[in-house]
Amino acid sequence: MRITMIGSGYVGLVSGACFADFGHDVICVDKDEGKIEALLQGRMPIFEPGLDQLVAKNVAAGRLRFTTGLADAVQDADAVFIAVGTPSRRGDGHADLRYVHAAAEEVGRALNHFTVIVNKSTVPVGTGDAVERIIRSANPDADFAVVSNPEFLREGAAIDDFKHPDRIVIGGDDARGLEVMRAIYRPLYLNKSPVVEMSRRAAELTKYAGNAFLATKITFINEIADLCEKVGADVQDVARGIGLDNRIGSKFLHAGPGYGGSCFPKDTLALLKTAQDFEAPQRIVEAVVAVNDNRKRAMGRKVIAAMGGDVRDKSVAILGLTFKPNTDDMRDSPAIAIIQTLQDAGARIRAFDPEGMEQAKLVLDHIDYCANAYEAMDGADALVIVTEWDAFRALDLDRAAGLLRQLLMVDLRNIYPRDLVEQAGFTYHAIGR
């Protein structure tokens, strides 16, 4: 199949490279000339494990190309995927659909044969209807079908998620469009990945509902962690005790400083705005958003309390800046609010992250960015683990003790056993333990 992917960001580039690896002929389009030039030279605009090799392999095989010319890329396509950003709109929190609408209009003008237009971007209910209207307005004679095909990729594991998905959701009612989508995903047949077909609006809502539910699980266990600290229980024991129930499941029950990233914050907010528009309030999701927002600064206050309540002119070593490991994504990372809370209280920050420091510099000022974890600890009054990178799971605690001014570890990801840290002479604070 001939596939055009509009948008060469996280979703578009990963999806395009994986489709090419399936054997499809893929063109990735982006308006950003710098990004396309970098891709043509083999430089990735994002960090995702294995992506650079996957792209290089399929470019060399002639199955993956990059261009800024949308019209030419659409001319021969069997399917055109719209995979542009839908950030929260400034001012009201609704999903900003301007890039989706602009892509739809430009695609509409370029259509010259039956083509399936696929909304891969995360979009509110009814966006597929709007895309259809825009294309029809731009080209009344166009022969096309609009399908919803939401993505369910985890940053840091996106390639494996794409090639071994829990499910493939396809929303639409046009028989020709559905047949093209089945052909595109046919290479996953041997993996027995279930293809779930439904209405377009149901597919659009499935993406938001899924992310909202996962955000709810995270927020639930974080509040249980707070209760565990008050009553003398260990949240890891509680999480295991409830997670072994098949009706609940063990995933997303790891207590921490709150969720962040490119999806959960904006998608929960967009779901709430859609619910308001349709007068169907989502009270649980409203509480999840509020609790999570408050939690991030609360983690900063937790560090301050662990340091005796006064951090003015003290130095804090922060390990981990990205919202999760194996990505350079800083969007809505808990580290931002934690660091800002510490800075507001007068602390100096020394920080290290294996991949996220260049992105962190765009959003966090007045920080000493260090070359490694031990440099960050040198002369600091506390060590705070914010992101659970593998590189932080087996720190040399004896070496750390020789660098820190105060032997204090605040482990906001619960990656260390208390007895191990305390045997090294540290005072240890964790989440829900």
N, C-alpha and C positions, 0 to 999 in steps of 0.2 A: 504494500500500500504506500501511496505517496502522502506524506504528512507534513503540514506546515505548522510550526509552533510559534505563536506570536508571544514574545516575551522570553528573554534568555536569563531570567533571574533564577531563583532557587527551584521553583516548580517547573518552569519551562525547560531549563537546561537539563535537569535530572531526567525529566520525562522524555525529552527529545533524545538524549543519549541512550536511554534504556530502550526506547522504541527502535532506534537505529541498531542497537545490539540484537534486537529480535529479528532483524533483517529488513525492516522497513526503510524506505528512502525518506530522510528527514531533513527539512530546512528549518533552522532556528532564525527568527527575525527579531531584531531589536532596533529601536530608534537611536539608542546610545551608540554613536560611532566608535567611541573609545572602548566600550565593552566588546563590540564585534571585532575590532582590530586586535584586542587582547586575545580573544578566543581564537582568531585566525593564527595567532602566534603561539597558541597552546597555553595561554595564561588564564586561569580560572578566576571569575569575579567573586566567587565564594569559596569557603573551605568546606568540603564534604569528602570524607574518606573514600578514596578510590575513584573519584569523579574525573580527575585529570587523566588517569590511565584509560578510563572508559571512553572519554571524549577522543583522546589521541588514537585509540584503536579504531574507532568507527570513522573518524576523519580519514585515516590512512586507507580504510577499506572503501571509501567513497560513498558511504551511506549517510554521513552527517556533514551538513554544510551550514555556513553562517552568512547572513546578509542583513543589510539595512533596508533593502527594497521589498516592501510588503506586497505590492501589486504583482510583481513577477513571481514571487514565491507562491501566491495563491492560484495563479493561472492554471497549473496542472495538478493541483492537490485533490486528493480524494476526501481528505478531512483537514480542517483548519482548527487548531486548538487555540483558544484564547487563554493565555496563562500570564496575564499582567497583574500588577499589584492592586489590591483593594484595601488600602489602609483605612483606619478610622478617619472620618472626615472631621477636619478641625472645626470646633464650635458646637457640634451636636452629637458626635459619636457614631452617626450612621456610616455604613461602608461607603467609601468614596468610589463611585463607579465610572468616573470620567474616562479612565483609561480603557475600561471594557467597552463603553459606548463609542469611544473614538475608534477603537479597533474594529468594532462591528460595522461602523459606517465605511471605513476604508476597505474592509473585506467585501462589503456589499457592492461597492463600485467596481471591484475587480473580478467578481464572479462571472464565469462564462460557460459553466456546465454544472451538472448536479454535484453539489458539495455538501458535506456534513460540517456544520459549525458547532464546535464543542466548547462549552464553557468549562474550562479546567480551573479557572480562578474561583476562589471562595466568594460566593455572591448570595445576597438575600433572596428570599422567595419572590418569584416574579421577574427576576432578571432575564431569564430565558425568553419570556414574553416580550420584554423590552428590546432585547437583541434582535428578535424576529421582526419587530416593528421597524427598527432602525434599518435593518438590511433591506426590508421590503420598500421602505421609503427611498433609500439610496438607489435601489435597482428593482423597479416593479416587476421586471421580467425574470428575475433571478430564480433559479431552480435550486432549492436548498432545504435542509432540515436543521433545526437547532436542537442540540442534545446537551444534557447536563452530565458531566463525568467528574465529580469532585475527587480531589486528591486526599490521600491519607498517609502522607509521608512524614516520618519522624526525622528531624534534622540530626545528622550524625549516623543515621542508619537508612538513609533514603533509598539507596540503590537496592539494598536487600528488601526493603518494604515494597518497592515497585515491582521487583521480580518475583517476590513471594508474598503477595498481598493477602490479608485476611478475607477481603472481598473486593469486588469491582462493582461499583454502583453506576448504572447507566439509566438516565432519566429521559424519557421521550416516548412518543407514540407513533412516529413515522416509521413505517416498515422498512423503507430503504435505508433510513438513517441508522436504525438498529442493526441492520445486516452489516453495514460498514463497520460499526463499532465492534460487533462480534468478530469480524475478520481481523481488525486491528489487535484485539486481545487474544486471538486464537493461539499464539505461541505459548500462552500460559496454561493451555489445556492440560499439558502433562503434569503441571503442578497442582491440578485440581482446584484452582482458585475459583471460588464460587462467584458467578456473575449474577448480580441482583438487578433485575430490570423493574422499573417503576415509573410513575409519572415524573415529568420534569420538575414540578414543584416539590414533590416528595424527595427527589434526589437533592435538590438545593437545601431543603430543610435537614436532611440526614446529616450533611456535613456539619452544620451548626449544632445540631442536637448531640452529635457524637463528641465534639470538642467541649460543649458545655457539660456533658456528663463526666468526662475525664477531669475537667477543671473542678467539678463538684467533689469527686473522689479525693483529689489532692487537698482541697480546702477542708474537707471533712476530717481527714487524718491529721491535718495540721491543728485543727481545733481539739481533737482528741489528745494530741501531743501536749497541748497546753494543760489539759485536765490531768494527764499523767504526771506532769511535773508537780502539780498541786497535791495529788493523792499518793505519790510515791510509787507509781507504776512505770513500766518501761513500754513506750509506744511501739517498739519493735516487736515485743511479745504480743501486744494487742493486735498489731497489724497482721502478724502471722496467724494469730488465733482466728481472726475474722476472714483473712484472705484464703484460708484453706476451704472455706465454704464456697462451693462451686457457683452459687448464686451471686457471690460477691467478687471473687477472684483476687489474686494477690497483686496485680499490677496497679500502679499509681497509688499505692498505699505507703509511700516512703515520705515520712515527715521531713519538712525542710523550711526554707525561708519564703516559700510562695512560688507560684508559677509565673513564668514570663514567656518571652519569645515572640515569634511573628504571628502565631495563630490564636492561642487561648485568650490573651487580653482583648484583641480586636474582635474576635469572633463572638465571645460572650457578650460584648457590648453591642455588636451589630444585631445579635439575636434579641437582646432587650429592646432595641429600637424598633425592630420589626414587630415584636410583640405589642409594643405601644401603638404602633400604626394600626394594627388589627384588633386592638382592644382585647388582648388575651395576655394579661400580665404574667410574667414568669418570676414569681416571688423567690423561688429557690435560687435561681440564677442571679437575681438581684443581690441576694445575701452573699453568694459566692464572690461576686465582683467586689463588693464592699469589704468583705473580710480579707480577701487577698490583697487589696490595695493597702489596707491598714497594716497588714502583717509585715510588709517589707520594711517600713520604718520601725516597726516594733522590734525587728531583728537587730537594727542598729542600736536601739535602746537596750536590748539584751546584752550586746557587747559592752556598752557603757556600764551597765550594772555589774557585769563580770569583772570589769576593771576598777571597781570600787566606787562607781558613780560619778567620777570626774576624769575626763580624758583630755582636758585642756593642756596643750603643749606635749601631749604624749604621742608616741608613734605606734601605728597599728599596721601589721603586715597582713595584707589581704591576698589570699590565694584563690584565684578563680574570679573572672569578671563576666564571662558569657553566661547566658541564662541556663545552659546545660553544657556538658562536655561534648567534644567532637564537633564543634561548630565555632565559627567566629562571630556569631549573631549576638549582638548586644541589646536587641530590641526588648524593652520592658524587663531587662534583667534585674533580679532582686539586688544585685551588687550595686546598681545605681543608687537606689534609695538608701541602702545600708551605708554606703560611703558618704553620701550627702548628709545623712543624719550624724555620722561621726564628725564630718567636717564642720557641720553647724555647731557641734559641741566643742569645737576647738582642737580636734585631733589632726595629726599629720598622717597621711596615708602613703604606704609603700606597697606596691601591688605587682603581681605577676600572673599572667595567663598564657598558656602555651600558644594560643591562636588569636585571642581577642583583643590584644592591646592596641592595635591600629584603629579598630572600630571604637574601642573605649575612649581613645583620645578625642574622638569627635563629640563625645557626650559628657566626659568627666574632666574637669580642670584641676590644676594644683595638686597633682599626684606624682610621686616619684615612681616611674615605671622601671621595673628591675629586669635583669637578664635571666634570672631564675628564682626559684622559690627561696633558696638560702640567702641570696642577696636581699630579697624582700624582708627576711627576718633579721638581718644584721642591725642591731641596735633598737629593735622594736620592743614595745612594752607588752604586746599581745600578738598571738598568731590566730587568725580567723580564716577558716576554710569555708568558702562561699559556693564554689562549684566543684563537683566531685570528679575532676579529671583523674585518670589512672595514675598520672605522675605524682599526685598528692597522696596516694593511698598507702605508700610505704616510705614515708619520709624518714631520714636518719634522725631520730629524736635526740640522740646524744649530740650530734652536730648542731641541731637546732637549739639545744639547751646552751651550747657555747656561744651562740649568736644573739639570742634574745636577752633583753635586760630583765624581763620578768617571765617566769616559766608558766605562761597561761595560754591554753589552747581553747578557742571557742569553735566547736565543730558543728557547723550549721547543716551538715549533710549526714551526720552520724556514721562516718566511715571508719572511725577508730573504736576499738574496745577500750572502755574506761580504764581497766586494770593495766593495760599496756602503757597508756599515756601517763598514768599516775606513777607507775614503776620507774619511769624516766624522770620523775621529780616534778611533773607538771600539775597544775590545777586544771581540771578538765570540766568544760561546760558543753552540753550537747542539747539536742531538741527532744523533749518528751522523755528524758531518761534521768 
